[in-house]
Amino acid sequence: MPDVFADLVGQDDAVDTLRRAAASAAAVLRHAAAVHAAATAGPVDDDLDALAAEVEAEAEDAGNPVDPGAGMTHAWIFTGPPGSGRSVAARAFAAALQCVRGTGCGECPGCHTTLAGTHADVRLVVPEGLSIGVGEMRALVLRAASTPSGGRWQVVIIEDADRLTEAAGNALLKAVEEPPPRTVFLLCAPSTHPDDISVTIRSRCRVVPLRQPPAAAVAEVLARRDGVAPDVAAWAAAAAQGHVGWARRLARDPEARQRRDAVLAVPRRLTGVGAAFDAASALIEAAEAEAAASVAEIDEAERAALQTALGAGGTGRGAAGAMRGAAGQLKDLEKRQKSRATRAQRDALDRALVDLAGFYRDAVTAALGAPVAPVHADTAALAEAGARKWHAEGALRRLEAVLECRAAIEANVKQRIAVEAMMLTLWKG
């Protein structure tokens, strides 16, 4: 059976770093148990002692003896481009820390429950909206200060840590500066730039950089793990530009492929000013529809669960009174759901822009005669035709327009304004 790092595609250096840290963490636990036994004149935990001894023996056999504490720290940042596997790496490392063998075997209850999201000592923060607020972070830090129920580590995983508000970042900083015993913080962010993670938090963390996995590695995991036909896996991996999750969706979801086809048809539709504005409207409306479909089921389930908890369907006077007083809670839920929908819509639009940027990248490489494979093999002929018409400079200006649109939206420029400006530039060149 594969270990917990099997799904971390094309990240051999990072996996080696995390394996060493997990082995060091097991040695730390053994050392702490030995110190405690000596101080209290009590016995050493036999299970823990045997575990750490086994881990250390394996490391010594491999020529890498474990030094307690070396390679292990209380705070980590996983960086890399979208689709590189930041959250996958964080969850895999958390599983290795909770592994009863200390190696991330993928077979023990610690590994299974961590990867399934049900381990009592692993807390996961996944922002549903545009940011992570200070209230949520304070509550998380407070819970993380408790003693691990399983006797190993208390692990906090924060996906998209670049969405921490300033106040939430300050709350996290206090915990990272003075970490509770046996608590580990795992943060995921695009980079260590101050716009993504504060300098003070960065200075107290160990950074694990991830790279965009090669298309061949993504295709291999799609074929091996998901049973995708090799030719489809290779196409999806190239079209997704190394984004593992998006490649899986393209390989398995016909609607995702249709949306991609519609995006790549945009260059053909730009025949005038009116067509440019129509294309902008169509792109935004498609992103809104995709986002609405992706959150509809979750929203309905949350609303039903809250109404049931508040006594919906009850017949007594108490139930009726509870429902009358539930307006505030329902309003808070609607606010959270609206924020989540906004985030989903922005993500859907960004995926479309990445696909469009891939098309114009193909046009640039075709104009320059670069010996590289196209991102979108199924539109390579169209990209070559565009390259002959626009030449390298025109294709590059169009590529820059798409990238500038992404940056403008990230800076909270109105989406419609940013997309319309991009479409006009794509038309005029």
C-alpha positions in Angstrom: 0.0 0.0 0.0 1.4 3.5 -0.9 2.6 5.7 1.9 1.1 9.1 2.8 3.4 11.0 0.4 2.4 9.0 -2.7 0.0 11.7 -4.0 2.6 14.5 -3.7 3.4 14.5 -7.4 6.9 15.5 -8.7 8.2 16.8 -5.4 11.0 14.4 -4.5 13.1 17.0 -2.6 10.2 18.1 -0.5 9.2 14.5 0.3 12.8 13.8 1.4 12.8 16.8 3.7 9.4 15.9 5.3 10.4 12.2 5.8 13.5 13.3 7.7 11.5 15.7 9.8 8.9 13.0 10.6 11.7 10.6 11.7 13.2 13.4 13.8 9.8 14.1 15.4 9.6 10.5 16.4 13.1 10.8 18.0 11.9 13.9 19.8 9.0 12.0 21.3 11.3 9.2 22.5 13.8 11.7 24.0 11.0 13.5 25.8 9.6 10.2 27.1 13.0 9.2 28.4 13.5 12.5 30.1 10.1 12.3 31.8 10.8 8.7 32.9 14.1 9.8 34.5 12.6 12.7 36.3 9.7 10.8 37.7 11.5 7.5 38.2 8.8 5.9 36.1 8.9 3.5 33.2 9.5 4.6 29.6 6.4 4.2 27.3 7.3 0.9 25.8 5.2 1.5 22.6 6.8 4.9 22.0 10.2 3.6 22.8 9.8 0.7 20.4 8.4 3.0 17.7 11.3 5.5 17.9 13.9 2.8 18.1 12.5 1.3 14.9 12.5 4.6 13.1 16.1 5.4 14.2 17.3 1.9 13.2 15.8 2.3 9.7 17.4 5.7 9.4 20.8 4.4 10.5 20.6 1.5 8.0 20.0 4.1 5.3 23.1 6.0 6.4 21.0 8.9 7.8 21.1 8.7 11.6 18.4 10.7 13.4 19.3 13.5 15.7 16.4 14.4 18.0 15.2 17.8 17.0 17.3 18.2 13.9 15.1 18.8 10.9 11.9 19.2 13.0 10.4 22.5 14.0 7.0 23.8 15.3 6.0 25.9 12.2 6.2 25.2 8.5 5.3 27.1 5.3 4.5 25.2 2.1 4.9 27.4 -0.9 4.4 26.8 -4.6 2.2 27.7 -7.6 -1.5 26.6 -7.8 -1.8 22.9 -8.2 1.7 22.1 -6.9 0.2 20.3 -4.0 0.7 22.7 -1.0 -2.3 21.3 0.9 -1.5 17.7 -0.1 2.0 18.1 1.3 0.7 19.6 4.6 -1.8 16.8 5.1 0.7 14.2 4.2 3.2 15.6 6.7 0.5 15.8 9.4 -0.3 12.1 8.7 3.4 11.2 9.1 3.6 13.1 12.4 0.5 11.1 13.7 1.7 7.8 12.2 2.1 5.1 14.8 5.3 4.0 13.1 6.5 7.6 12.7 7.1 7.2 9.0 3.8 8.0 7.3 3.2 4.3 6.4 -0.3 5.0 5.0 -1.7 1.9 6.7 -2.1 2.7 10.5 -5.1 4.5 12.1 -3.1 7.7 12.5 -2.4 8.0 8.8 -6.0 7.0 7.8 -7.8 9.4 10.1 -5.5 12.3 9.3 -5.9 11.9 5.6 -9.7 11.4 6.0 -9.9 14.6 8.1 -11.2 12.9 11.2 -8.1 12.8 13.5 -8.8 14.4 16.8 -5.5 16.2 17.0 -5.4 17.6 13.4 -7.3 20.8 12.8 -7.8 22.0 9.3 -8.7 25.6 8.3 -10.0 26.0 4.7 -11.2 29.5 4.0 -14.6 29.5 2.5 -14.7 33.2 1.8 -12.2 35.8 0.7 -10.3 35.9 4.0 -9.7 34.1 7.3 -10.9 36.3 10.2 -9.4 37.0 13.6 -12.2 35.3 15.5 -11.7 32.0 13.7 -7.9 32.2 14.2 -8.2 33.0 17.9 -10.5 30.1 18.5 -8.2 27.8 16.6 -5.1 28.9 18.4 -6.9 28.3 21.8 -7.9 24.8 20.8 -4.4 24.0 19.5 -2.9 24.8 22.9 -4.5 21.6 24.4 -2.5 18.5 25.0 -2.6 15.9 22.1 -5.3 13.3 22.9 -3.3 10.6 21.1 -0.1 11.4 22.9 1.8 12.5 19.7 1.3 16.0 18.1 -1.3 18.7 17.9 -1.3 19.8 14.3 -2.9 22.9 12.8 -3.1 23.1 9.0 -4.0 26.5 7.5 -4.7 26.3 3.7 -4.4 29.6 1.8 -2.7 31.3 4.7 -2.2 34.3 2.3 -5.9 35.1 3.1 -5.3 35.8 6.7 -6.4 39.3 7.7 -3.9 41.4 9.5 -5.6 40.8 12.8 -5.8 37.1 12.2 -2.1 37.0 11.2 -1.2 38.8 14.5 -3.2 36.2 16.5 -1.4 33.4 14.7 2.0 35.1 15.2 1.6 35.1 19.0 1.1 31.3 18.9 4.0 30.8 16.5 6.3 32.9 18.7 5.4 31.0 21.8 4.3 27.6 20.6 2.5 25.2 22.9 4.4 22.0 23.7 4.0 19.4 20.9 1.9 21.7 18.7 2.9 22.1 15.0 1.6 24.8 12.6 1.5 24.0 8.9 0.8 27.0 6.6 0.1 26.9 2.9 0.8 30.0 0.7 1.8 30.8 -2.9 5.1 32.3 -1.8 6.9 33.9 1.1 6.5 37.4 -0.4 5.1 39.9 2.3 1.9 40.2 0.2 1.3 36.4 0.9 2.7 35.9 4.4 3.9 38.4 6.9 7.7 38.8 7.4 7.4 38.1 11.1 5.5 34.8 10.6 7.9 33.8 7.8 10.9 34.4 10.0 9.7 31.8 12.5 8.8 29.1 10.1 10.7 26.5 8.0 9.9 26.9 4.3 9.3 23.9 2.0 9.2 25.1 -1.6 7.2 23.1 -4.1 7.5 23.3 -7.9 5.0 22.9 -10.7 5.0 19.2 -11.3 5.9 18.0 -14.8 3.0 17.0 -17.0 4.4 13.4 -17.3 4.3 13.0 -13.5 0.7 14.3 -13.4 -0.4 12.0 -16.2 1.2 9.0 -14.4 -0.7 9.6 -11.2 -4.0 10.1 -13.0 -3.5 6.8 -14.8 -2.3 4.9 -11.7 -4.6 6.3 -9.1 -7.7 7.4 -10.9 -7.8 4.8 -13.7 -7.8 7.5 -16.5 -6.8 6.2 -19.9 -3.1 7.1 -20.6 -3.8 9.3 -23.7 -6.6 11.2 -21.8 -4.3 11.6 -18.8 -1.5 13.0 -20.9 -3.8 15.5 -22.6 -5.4 16.6 -19.3 -2.0 17.0 -17.6 -0.7 19.2 -20.4 -4.0 21.3 -20.6 -4.0 21.8 -16.8 -0.4 23.1 -16.9 0.7 20.9 -14.1 -2.3 21.6 -11.8 -3.1 18.1 -10.4 -6.7 18.9 -9.2 -7.6 20.7 -12.4 -6.1 17.9 -14.6 -8.3 15.3 -12.7 -11.4 17.4 -13.4 -10.6 17.8 -17.0 -10.1 14.1 -17.3 -13.3 13.1 -15.6 -15.8 15.9 -16.0 -17.3 16.6 -19.5 -18.8 19.9 -18.3 -15.3 21.1 -17.3 -14.0 20.2 -20.8 -16.9 22.1 -22.4 -16.2 25.2 -20.3 -12.5 25.0 -21.3 -13.5 24.7 -25.0 -15.7 27.8 -24.7 -12.8 29.8 -23.2 -10.4 28.7 -25.9 -12.9 29.8 -28.5 -12.6 33.4 -27.3 -9.8 34.4 -29.7 -11.9 33.5 -32.7 -14.9 35.5 -31.4 -13.0 38.8 -31.1 -14.1 40.4 -34.4 -15.0 43.9 -33.1 -15.8 46.1 -30.1 -19.2 44.6 -29.7 -17.9 41.1 -29.9 -15.2 41.9 -27.3 -17.9 43.1 -24.8 -20.1 40.1 -25.5 -17.1 37.8 -24.9 -16.4 39.5 -21.6 -20.0 39.1 -20.5 -20.0 35.4 -21.5 -16.8 34.7 -19.6 -18.1 36.3 -16.4 -21.5 34.7 -16.6 -20.0 31.3 -17.2 -17.8 31.7 -14.1 -20.8 32.8 -12.1 -22.8 29.7 -13.2 -19.9 27.4 -12.4 -19.5 28.9 -9.0 -23.2 28.7 -8.2 -23.4 25.1 -9.2 -20.3 24.2 -7.1 -21.7 25.7 -3.9 -25.5 25.1 -4.3 -25.5 21.7 -2.7 -23.3 22.7 0.3 -25.4 25.9 0.9 -28.6 23.9 0.9 -27.2 21.3 3.3 -25.9 24.0 5.7 -29.2 25.9 5.7 -31.2 22.7 6.3 -28.9 21.7 9.2 -29.2 25.1 10.8 -33.0 25.2 10.5 -33.2 21.7 12.0 -30.9 22.7 14.9 -33.1 25.7 15.5 -36.3 23.6 15.7 -37.7 23.9 12.2 -40.6 21.6 11.8 -41.4 21.5 15.5 -45.0 22.2 16.6 -44.6 23.4 20.2 -44.4 27.0 21.3 -40.7 26.6 22.2 -39.9 25.6 18.6 -41.8 28.5 17.2 -40.1 30.9 19.5 -36.7 29.5 18.6 -37.4 30.0 14.9 -38.5 33.6 15.5 -35.2 34.3 17.2 -33.2 32.6 14.5 -33.1 35.5 12.0 -29.7 36.6 13.1 -28.1 33.2 12.7 -29.7 32.7 9.3 -28.4 36.1 8.3 -24.8 35.2 9.4 -25.0 31.9 7.5 -26.2 33.7 4.3 -23.3 36.2 4.7 -20.8 33.3 4.9 -22.3 31.6 2.0 -22.2 34.8 -0.1 -18.5 35.2 0.7 -17.9 31.6 -0.3 -19.8 32.0 -3.6 -17.7 35.1 -4.4 -14.5 33.2 -3.8 -15.7 30.3 -5.9 -16.7 32.7 -8.7 -13.3 34.4 -8.6 -11.5 31.0 -8.7 -13.6 29.9 -11.7 -12.8 33.0 -13.6 -9.1 32.7 -12.8 -9.0 29.2 -14.1 -10.5 30.5 -17.4 -7.9 33.2 -17.6 -5.1 30.6 -17.0 -6.5 28.6 -19.9 -6.6 31.7 -22.1 -3.0 32.7 -21.1 -2.0 29.2 -22.1 -3.4 29.7 -25.6 -1.5 33.0 -26.1 1.7 31.4 -24.7 1.3 28.8 -27.4 1.1 31.6 -30.0 4.2 33.3 -28.6 6.2 30.0 -28.8 4.9 29.3 -32.3 5.9 32.8 -33.4 9.4 32.4 -32.0 9.8 28.8 -33.3 10.6 27.6 -29.7 11.1 23.8 -29.5 8.5 23.3 -26.7 5.3 21.4 -26.6 2.0 23.4 -26.7 -0.1 23.8 -23.6 -3.3 23.2 -25.5 -2.5 20.6 -28.2 -6.1 20.7 -29.5 -5.9 24.4 -30.4 -2.3 24.4 -31.5 -3.3 25.0 -35.1 -5.3 28.1 -34.1 -2.4 29.4 -32.0 -0.1 29.0 -35.0 -2.5 30.9 -37.2 -2.6 33.6 -34.6 1.2 33.7 -34.4 1.4 34.3 -38.2 -1.1 37.1 -38.0 0.2 38.8 -34.8 3.9 37.9 -34.9 5.8 37.5 -31.6 5.2 41.0 -30.3 1.5 41.0 -30.8 1.1 37.6 -29.3 3.2 38.7 -26.3 1.1 41.8 -25.8 -2.0 39.7 -25.7 -0.5 37.3 -23.2 0.5 40.2 -21.0 -3.1 41.5 -21.2 -4.4 38.3 -19.7 -1.8 38.3 -17.0 -2.6 41.9 -16.2 -6.3 41.1 -15.9 -5.5 38.3 -13.4 -3.4 40.7 -11.3 -6.1 43.4 -11.5 -8.8 41.1 -10.2 -6.5 39.9 -7.4 -6.1 43.6 -6.5 -10.0 43.8 -6.2 -10.6 45.7 -9.5 -14.2 45.1 -10.6 -14.2 41.9 -12.6 -16.3 43.1 -15.4 -14.1 46.2 -15.9 -10.9 44.2 -15.8 -12.2 41.5 -18.3 -13.7 44.0 -20.7 -10.4 45.9 -20.8 -8.6 42.6 -21.4 -10.9 41.7 -24.3 -10.4 45.0 -26.0 -6.7 44.6 -25.8 -6.9 41.1 -27.2 -8.9 42.4 -30.1 -6.8 45.4 -30.9 -3.4 43.8 -29.9 
